[in-house]
Each structure stands twice: as C-alpha cells, then as structure tokens.
Amino acid sequence: RRNIPGLTWSVFSRLTGVNRLGRRQHEIKRDLCTQEPLDLKEFFMRHLTARIKANGPLSIAEYMKEVLTNPVTGYYIKNEVFGESGDFITSPEINQMFGELIGIWCVHEWQQMGKPDKLQIVELGPGKGTLAADMMRVFSQFKEFNKAISLHLVEVSPKMRQFQLEALTGATTPEDTVVESQRSKYGPEVHWHRFLDQVPNERSCVIAHEFFDILPIYKFQKKDGEWHEILVDIQEGGGLRFIMSRGPTTNAKAFLTHLAETDERDHVEVSPESGIIVQKISQRVSDHGGRALIIDYGHEGTKKDTFRAFKAHKLFDPLEMPGSADLTADVDFAYFKHCCGENVKTFGPVTQNNFLNGMGIGARLQALMQDKDVETRRAMMKSVWRLMHPQQMGWGFKFFAIAPKDTDYVPPGFTPITAHNEPKSEQKSEPK
C-alpha cells in the first residue's frame, strides 16, 4: 500500500472487501461468544453441511475429527466430559485401586528389567491426571523406583494440562499458561509433551488408558465381494445420514491390507492413526526396552459396527446434534498385534476382570476396608463391582501389553483365561 501512490486504506478496502471481511469475522466471533449453546450447535451443523456440499460426503474419520476436536465447537474443546457430571466416567475415577494396581504392575516390570537407573513413565491422554496421581502415590512407596523415574504426559490440551498439574503438584497457574515441566508432589519431575515423538527415546513404560477409542476410524462394508466405504452425507429435509460409497474408495484399498482371507466379517472399522501410534510404541520398546500397557474396550478382530456416541452416560445417535456427545469405537486388538510386528512380544488382550483379579484387587479391597464404617465399605464394594462385573466394565475393557521380544515370562494379570479360571461374578446385581 505504501508503494502505490494514491492507494489509501479506504480505496484499498473498497477494492478488496477487506473491511467487509474483517467486520464479518468480528461478527462471527461475537456471535459465537454471545449465542446460546443450541445456536452454537446449529452453527456447527451449518458448517458441516457446507463442507459436505463443497467437497462431498465425509469419511467417518473426518467426521470424528470435526465433531471431537474442531477448535470452536469440538466436543473435547467446550464440554466437561469426565466424571459423574460428564458424559462418561473412567475406571480411575471410580476407585483408586485401579491406578494403584497399574502402578504396582509398573514397579514389578521395572524389577524384571533389572532395576535400571532411569525409567520414563509415559501416559498418553492422561485426562484429569487421576490415573497418574494414583500411580505416583504408589511409586512414592518404593524409594529406589521413585528415584529412577520421570513422568511424561502426552497432552495437547492446555486446559487438561491445568487439571493434571493440579492433581500431580497441587499447583495452579493462569489458564493461558502452557505447562512444560514441574516437580511433582511425589518427588519425580513431570514433563508435558504434545506428541509421543517429543518424548525422549529412552527406556519407558507407556500407559494408554482409554486413549485409542476416540481416535478417528474408517468404516467399510462388503458388497458383492468388494469393500465400500461408509460416509456421512446430508439428509433430505435436514440433518445427516450414513451412506455407502458407490464403489471401493482409495481408503478401502489402502487401509484393509491387514485383513486375513479367512476374515468373514462384512463390516470392518480401522483406525490407521491408532496403528501408527502402536507401531511407534512397539519400536520404542524394541529399540530402548521397557513395556507398554494399553487399556481400552475392544475385541480381537471379531466385532463389526461399534461406532457410537455417549451423552450423559447413555447411548446417543452419533449423527444427532454433532459436538454435543462423545464419539467412540471399540479398539481392534488383532489390528494392534499386526501393527506391533515381529520385533516385540505381545500379551493379551485379557479382560479387566482378569487383570485386576490377577493383580490382587480382592486382597487390596479387604485391606482398605479395615476399620472403615459401613457406608464407606458399601461405597468401596460398589465401586469395585463396577470395575469387575461382566455387565459393567469387567469384560468390555481389555488389557494389552507390549514387551521386548526376549521376554520369557507372562506379566502379572495376563495369565491366559481358561475354562477353569475364567472370571466369574457371584454378585449379579449392584451391592446394596
């Protein structure tokens, strides 16, 4: 502008429309800040339909990314999602014993490694830091182990880092502060990273609890012997609908090469992003030693259509009011085994019931209930019932471990389930 004689800002703005664009952007920001939540959802629906009209139907992966992580209207950006008041509750929030027993597992595996001087505890997607805090409390009881470890949390959200900081250090910082590292109240240093690649390449024990189930998936359905992709399109009269591609898509050709010829399913879900992360974890274990423990609800390449939404702890239509409910799909542990390759050894998946029983949750419960009043004992029994019962979390959630190829023992909690030791629950209803 300075180099063109006679071109004033008013002339420039009339020629380019920059003034109008600037005003419009201001109006959008103002509207997003002042409108009610329902209007924001309507705005997001208009955004999705406009994108579909411009570029065609969305893959399920694209839809999940928009709904969960859109910087303005994304579910994880604007909602309080954890705990009884949110849309779902996780095992660490139900009972402290869950995190404590995972902590004991880490200590045991460190001992099996020969008690190395340094070990990184790495958690992917730590939520509010509840699991990490429960583990760290256990670690503090093992002085030699506590001295050897550092905690590394892989977390993108500055808001979630604030929760984790408070849980692990007791400190608080201004909301716009990006936390990088701080000493925990348990002793070891805590470091935050945006991505796994930023964690130093050293011996680690990687924990991923309910991390993979929200990563984007692609859905495919077999028709006339060919795999077609399931997409999200606009519904006549408003709203969204699922459609099937007319023929095999590029995604179908690229992401289904792992399927065995004997796989009889006619509907498959695949998360390539999850596969890449599992490959990176396996490579770390292979190159630098350590362990990995993945906990999520899932299956061994047997389930078909698991894509769903949760709102207020209940199933919800995943295409209704996008951004108002959590989207998720079961983890395919058979796919994870494929992604791990031949340079590591895998264990499981076993049920959560099996793992926690193997780690001695019954004995731990008895110890904690000593000298407690009736109401406290009842609450503790109820929480363990939720963790263990087949119709609660006991069988839906699975544990899966990755270890170096030369590991010559079965880690605790992973004893294979047989007809003789298959987990059973004598308590069929909620404890009173």
C-alpha positions in Angstrom: 0.0 0.0 0.0 2.8 2.4 0.8 4.4 1.8 -2.6 1.4 2.7 -4.7 0.7 6.5 -4.9 -2.9 7.4 -4.2 -3.9 4.0 -2.8 -5.4 4.9 0.5 -6.7 2.4 3.0 -10.3 3.4 2.2 -9.7 2.8 -1.5 -7.9 -0.5 -0.8 -10.7 -1.7 1.3 -13.3 -0.9 -1.3 -11.4 -2.7 -4.0 -10.6 -5.8 -1.9 -13.5 -6.0 0.5 -11.1 -6.4 3.4 -13.1 -4.1 5.6 -16.3 -6.2 5.0 -14.3 -9.4 5.6 -12.9 -8.0 8.8 -16.3 -6.9 10.0 -17.8 -10.3 9.1 -15.1 -12.2 11.1 -15.8 -9.9 14.0 -19.5 -10.6 13.8 -18.9 -14.4 13.7 -16.6 -14.2 16.7 -19.1 -12.0 18.5 -22.0 -14.4 17.7 -20.0 -17.4 18.8 -19.3 -15.7 22.1 -22.8 -14.5 22.8 -25.2 -17.1 21.3 -26.7 -19.8 23.4 -25.3 -23.4 23.2 -28.1 -24.5 20.9 -27.3 -21.8 18.4 -23.6 -22.9 18.5 -24.7 -26.4 17.6 -26.8 -25.1 14.8 -23.8 -23.1 13.6 -21.7 -26.3 13.7 -24.3 -28.2 11.7 -24.3 -25.4 9.1 -20.5 -25.7 9.0 -20.7 -29.5 8.4 -23.4 -29.3 5.7 -21.5 -26.5 3.9 -18.3 -28.6 3.9 -20.2 -31.6 2.6 -21.9 -29.5 -0.1 -18.5 -28.2 -1.2 -16.4 -31.3 -1.0 -18.7 -34.3 -0.9 -19.6 -36.8 1.9 -17.2 -37.1 4.8 -15.4 -40.2 5.9 -16.2 -41.3 9.4 -12.6 -40.3 10.4 -13.2 -36.7 9.0 -16.5 -36.5 10.8 -15.0 -37.6 14.1 -12.1 -35.1 13.9 -14.6 -32.3 13.2 -17.0 -33.3 16.0 -14.4 -34.0 18.7 -11.6 -31.5 18.0 -13.0 -28.6 16.0 -11.2 -25.6 17.7 -14.5 -23.7 18.2 -17.3 -26.3 18.6 -15.4 -29.5 19.2 -16.8 -31.8 21.9 -13.5 -32.0 23.8 -12.9 -28.3 23.5 -16.1 -27.0 25.0 -17.5 -29.7 27.2 -16.9 -31.0 30.8 -16.6 -34.7 29.7 -15.2 -36.5 32.7 -16.8 -37.8 35.9 -20.4 -38.4 37.0 -21.5 -34.9 35.8 -20.0 -35.5 32.3 -20.9 -37.9 29.5 -18.7 -40.8 30.7 -16.6 -41.9 33.7 -13.3 -43.8 33.6 -12.1 -46.6 35.8 -9.5 -44.4 37.7 -12.3 -42.0 38.8 -14.4 -44.9 40.1 -11.8 -46.4 42.5 -8.2 -45.6 43.5 -7.3 -49.3 43.4 -7.4 -49.3 39.6 -4.5 -46.9 39.3 -2.7 -48.3 42.3 -2.6 -51.8 40.8 -1.3 -50.5 37.4 1.4 -48.7 39.4 2.3 -52.0 41.1 2.4 -53.6 37.7 4.9 -50.9 36.5 7.1 -51.5 39.6 7.1 -55.3 39.0 8.1 -54.9 35.4 10.9 -52.5 36.4 12.2 -55.1 38.7 12.1 -57.7 35.9 14.1 -55.3 33.7 16.9 -55.4 36.3 16.0 -52.2 38.2 17.6 -49.8 35.6 18.7 -46.4 37.0 16.3 -44.5 34.7 12.8 -45.3 33.5 10.3 -43.0 31.9 6.6 -43.4 32.8 4.7 -42.2 29.8 1.0 -41.7 29.8 -0.9 -41.0 26.6 -4.1 -38.8 27.0 -3.9 -38.5 30.9 -7.4 -36.9 31.3 -7.5 -35.1 34.6 -4.4 -36.8 35.9 -6.3 -39.2 38.2 -4.6 -42.3 37.0 -1.2 -40.7 37.0 -1.7 -39.4 40.6 -2.8 -42.8 41.8 0.3 -44.5 40.2 2.6 -41.8 41.6 1.3 -42.3 45.1 2.2 -46.0 44.8 5.6 -45.2 43.3 6.4 -43.0 46.3 6.3 -46.1 48.5 9.2 -47.7 46.6 12.1 -45.3 47.2 14.5 -46.9 44.7 11.9 -46.9 42.0 10.7 -43.4 42.7 14.3 -42.1 42.4 14.7 -43.8 39.0 11.6 -42.5 37.3 10.4 -39.4 35.5 6.8 -38.9 34.4 5.9 -37.8 30.8 2.4 -36.8 29.9 1.4 -36.6 26.3 -1.3 -34.0 26.2 -2.3 -31.4 23.6 -5.0 -29.5 25.5 -3.7 -26.6 27.7 -6.9 -26.9 29.8 -6.3 -30.6 30.5 -2.7 -29.8 31.4 -4.0 -27.5 34.1 -6.1 -30.3 35.7 -3.1 -32.7 35.5 -0.8 -30.0 37.0 -3.1 -29.6 40.0 -3.5 -33.3 40.5 0.2 -34.1 40.4 1.7 -31.0 42.0 -1.1 -29.2 43.8 -0.2 -26.0 42.0 -2.3 -23.8 39.8 -1.4 -21.4 37.0 -3.3 -18.9 34.9 -5.5 -20.6 32.3 -3.4 -19.3 29.3 -0.2 -20.8 30.7 1.2 -23.7 28.8 2.8 -26.1 31.3 6.0 -27.8 30.2 7.6 -29.3 33.3 7.4 -29.2 37.1 8.4 -31.3 40.1 5.5 -33.4 41.4 4.5 -33.5 45.0 5.6 -37.2 45.0 9.2 -36.3 44.0 9.8 -37.1 40.4 9.7 -34.5 37.6 6.6 -34.3 35.4 7.1 -33.3 31.8 4.4 -32.4 29.3 4.6 -33.1 25.5 2.2 -32.5 22.7 3.1 -35.7 20.8 4.7 -39.0 21.6 7.6 -38.2 19.2 8.6 -35.4 21.6 9.2 -37.8 24.5 13.0 -38.7 24.7 13.9 -42.0 23.1 14.8 -43.8 26.3 13.6 -46.9 28.2 9.9 -46.3 29.0 6.8 -47.8 30.5 4.0 -46.5 28.3 0.4 -46.4 29.6 -2.6 -45.7 27.4 -5.9 -45.9 29.2 -9.0 -45.1 27.1 -6.8 -43.2 24.6 -7.3 -45.1 21.4 -11.0 -45.5 21.4 -11.6 -41.8 20.4 -9.0 -41.8 17.6 -10.6 -41.5 14.1 -11.8 -44.6 12.4 -12.8 -45.5 8.8 -15.8 -47.8 8.3 -16.1 -50.2 5.4 -18.9 -52.6 4.3 -18.5 -55.5 1.9 -20.9 -55.6 -1.0 -20.7 -58.0 -4.0 -17.3 -59.1 -2.8 -15.8 -55.5 -2.7 -15.2 -53.2 0.2 -17.3 -50.0 0.1 -16.7 -47.1 2.5 -19.4 -45.8 4.9 -19.6 -42.0 4.7 -21.6 -39.1 6.2 -23.9 -37.2 3.9 -26.7 -34.6 4.2 -30.2 -36.0 4.9 -33.0 -34.7 2.8 -35.0 -32.3 4.9 -32.1 -31.5 7.2 -29.7 -33.4 9.4 -27.1 -36.1 8.5 -27.2 -39.7 7.3 -24.9 -42.6 6.6 -24.4 -43.6 3.0 -22.3 -46.3 1.3 -19.8 -45.3 -1.5 -20.8 -46.5 -4.9 -17.5 -48.4 -5.3 -14.3 -49.1 -3.4 -12.6 -45.9 -2.3 -8.9 -45.1 -2.0 -9.2 -45.5 1.7 -10.7 -49.0 1.3 -7.8 -50.0 -0.9 -5.2 -48.5 1.5 -6.4 -49.5 5.0 -7.7 -53.1 4.7 -4.5 -54.8 3.6 -4.1 -56.4 7.1 -7.3 -58.4 6.8 -6.9 -62.2 6.6 -8.6 -64.0 3.7 -10.4 -66.0 6.4 -12.0 -62.9 7.9 -15.7 -63.5 7.5 -16.9 -60.1 8.6 -18.9 -57.9 6.2 -18.3 -54.7 8.2 -14.9 -53.5 9.4 -13.6 -50.5 11.3 -10.0 -49.4 11.0 -8.0 -46.6 12.8 -4.8 -46.0 10.8 -3.8 -43.3 13.2 -4.0 -45.8 16.1 -1.9 -48.2 14.1 0.8 -45.6 13.5 1.0 -44.8 17.3 1.1 -48.5 18.2 3.9 -49.0 15.7 5.8 -46.1 17.3 5.3 -47.6 20.8 6.5 -51.0 19.7 9.6 -49.5 18.0 10.4 -47.8 21.3 10.1 -51.0 23.3 12.2 -52.9 20.7 14.9 -50.2 20.4 15.2 -49.0 24.0 13.5 -51.6 26.2 10.6 -51.1 28.6 6.9 -52.0 28.5 3.6 -50.7 27.2 0.2 -51.3 28.7 -2.9 -50.4 26.7 -6.3 -50.5 28.4 -9.5 -49.9 26.3 -12.8 -51.6 25.4 -12.2 -53.7 22.4 -12.1 -57.0 20.6 -9.8 -59.3 18.7 -10.9 -58.7 15.1 -14.4 -60.1 15.7 -16.8 -57.1 16.0 -18.3 -55.2 13.2 -20.2 -52.0 13.8 -19.1 -50.4 17.1 -19.1 -46.7 16.2 -21.4 -44.9 18.6 -21.9 -41.8 20.8 -22.4 -41.3 24.5 -24.2 -38.4 26.2 -24.9 -38.2 29.9 -23.7 -41.9 30.3 -26.2 -43.1 27.7 -26.0 -44.2 24.1 -26.8 -41.4 21.7 -27.2 -41.1 17.9 -23.7 -40.2 16.6 -25.2 -38.0 13.8 -27.6 -36.0 16.0 -26.5 -32.6 17.4 -22.8 -33.1 16.4 -20.5 -31.8 19.1 -22.9 -32.5 22.0 -21.8 -36.1 22.6 -18.7 -38.2 22.7 -17.9 -40.4 19.7 -16.1 -43.7 20.1 -15.4 -47.1 18.6 -14.1 -50.3 20.0 -10.3 -51.0 19.7 -9.4 -53.8 17.4 -6.6 -55.6 19.3 -6.0 -58.0 16.4 -5.1 -55.0 14.3 -2.8 -53.8 17.1 -1.0 -57.1 17.1 -0.5 -56.8 13.4 0.9 -53.3 13.8 3.3 -54.4 16.6 5.2 -56.6 14.1 7.7 -59.3 14.9 10.3 -57.4 16.9 8.3 -57.4 20.2 6.2 -59.8 22.2 2.5 -59.1 23.0 0.3 -60.3 25.8 -3.5 -60.3 25.8 -5.9 -58.9 25.5 -7.4 -60.1 28.7 -10.5 -58.7 30.4 -10.2 -56.0 33.0 -11.8 -58.5 35.5 -9.0 -61.0 34.7 -6.2 -58.4 35.0 -7.4 -56.8 38.3 -8.0 -60.2 39.8 -4.5 -61.3 38.8 -3.1 -58.2 40.4 -4.9 -58.9 43.7 -7.7 -56.4 43.8 -9.6 -58.6 46.3 -6.8 -58.5 48.9 -6.3 -54.8 48.3 -10.1 -54.2 48.9 -10.0 -56.1 52.1 -7.0 -54.1 53.4 -8.6 -50.8 52.5 -12.0 -51.7 54.2 -10.4 -52.4 57.5 -11.6 -50.0 60.3 -14.0 -48.3 57.8 -17.6 -47.6 58.7 -20.5 -49.4 57.0 -21.3 -46.7 54.5 -17.6 -46.4 53.4 -17.3 -50.2 53.0 -20.5 -50.3 50.9 -19.3 -47.5 48.6 -15.9 -49.3 48.1 -17.6 -52.6 47.3 -19.9 -50.9 44.9 -17.0 -49.2 43.1 -15.1 -52.5 42.7 -18.3 -54.1 41.5 -18.5 -51.5 38.7 -14.9 -52.3 37.7 -15.2 -56.0 37.8 -18.8 -57.1 36.9 -19.1 -58.6 33.4 -22.1 -56.3 32.6 -20.3 -53.2 33.9 -16.6 -52.7 33.0 -15.3 -56.2 33.8 -15.4 -57.8 30.4 -15.8 -55.0 28.0 -12.5 -53.4 28.9 -9.3 -55.2 27.9 -5.7 -55.1 28.9 -2.9 -55.5 26.2 0.8 -55.5 26.9 3.9 -55.0 24.7 7.3 -56.2 25.9 10.8 -56.9 24.3 11.0 -59.9 22.1 13.2 -61.8 24.6 10.7 -61.5 27.5 10.5 -65.1 28.9 7.6 -64.8 31.3 3.9 -63.8 31.3 3.5 -60.4 33.1 1.2 -60.4 36.1 -2.5 -60.1 35.2 -2.0 -61.7 31.8 -2.4 -65.4 32.7 -4.5 -66.8 29.9 -8.2 -67.3 30.7 -9.3 -71.0 30.6 -12.4 -72.8 31.4 -11.1 -73.3 34.9 -10.1 -69.7 35.8 -12.5 -67.7 33.6 -13.6 -64.7 35.7 -16.9 -65.2 37.3 -19.1 -62.8 39.3 -21.1 -64.1 42.1 -22.6 -60.6 42.6 -25.1 -60.3 39.8 -26.7 -57.1 41.0 -25.3 -53.8 42.4 -24.2 -54.2 46.0 -26.7 -52.6 48.4 
